[in-house]
Amino acid sequence: MNYSRDKIINIAFYNVENLFDTIDDPLTNDDKFTPTGERKWTHKRYFKKLQKISYVISQIGKDSSNEAPAIVGLVEVENTKVLNDLIHQKKLFEYGYRYIHFDSKDERGIDTALLYRDQFFDPVNSRKIQFDFIDENGERDHTRDVLLVSGFLNGDLIHIIVNHWPSRREGEEITRYKRIKAAKVVKQVIEEIKEEDQQAKIIIMGDFNDNPSSESIKDYLVSKDLYNPMLNLHAKGLGSLMYRKEWFLFDQIIVSKNLLDDEVKHKFIAAKIFNKRWLKTHKGKRKGSPFRTYIGPWYKGGFSDHFPIYASFLKK
């Protein structure tokens, strides 16, 4: 069905792959991303990345809407400096983005954040939900915080939960319990929201490091009152990142089922992967995959190792 472009509001999510500034933070493991570090992360490379990411964000959902996204969840951002530099890029500045961010205890210093356009969204409450693990040596293993932002989207109260769950770097099975714990934490956040308002409208987004069909998502997070539109995309073989020539859909947007109702002010109508040709690698063994900033230690000058995703809502 075709909808009027001025009635479509898009909400996006993007893992921007190591958006570090060039300054060494003595409290985090960011040494690689400095001018003298392993990645030779110079001001020129940093600002080129900012320009690229800002252009991507400005284009998300433009096939269906006249507007850049009203809200964008971000992960792998280092601090408020990179967020401030990002929203002041030429491609984004005209849209008037603001941001919400809290520092986490992640050892690499990468955090979750939310960009929003205050002409559409008015945040009234935000907080981080911290959780960690005890590793095999009995030491505390910190991970990225969950970010909860509640606010009014065109006057309609919406609760947005931004996630970046523990990675599979040490192996999917070995790390599975961490993502299941993350799912339980988010589930508890949802229950707390619903204690205040049984009809709460909730949008969960993030890089879950699991597919829609994975145990953490399917069995521990998505209950009868939530809808995961990414499951259908995953079943079609679509993905937001590629590893060893296999597509994965770790980036997902999940909505409360009341956002599917015809009478709500913002009705969910579609979720998509923003995978334009210009975001892809065009040759070699990684052809078709996201065009990355680095492959290992080698600088490529691309965007990110993930495609953005977005959900479209019909504004009544």
Secondary structure, 3 states (H helix, E strand, C coil): CCCCHHHEEEEEEEEEEEECCCCCCCCCCCCCCCCCCCCCCCHHHHHHHHHHHHHHHHHCCCCCCCCCCCEEEEEEECCHHHHHHHHCCHHHHCCCEEEEECCCCCCCCCEEEEEEECCCEEEEEEEEECCEEECCCCCEEECCCEEEEEEEECCEEEEEEEEECCCCCCCHHHHHHHHHHHHHHHHHHHHHHHHHCCCCCEEEEEECCCCCCCHHHHCCCCCCCEECCHHHHHHCCCCCEEECCEEECCEEEEEEHHHHCCCCCEEEEEEEECCCHHHECCCCCCCCCECCCEECCEECCCCCCCCCEEEEEEEC
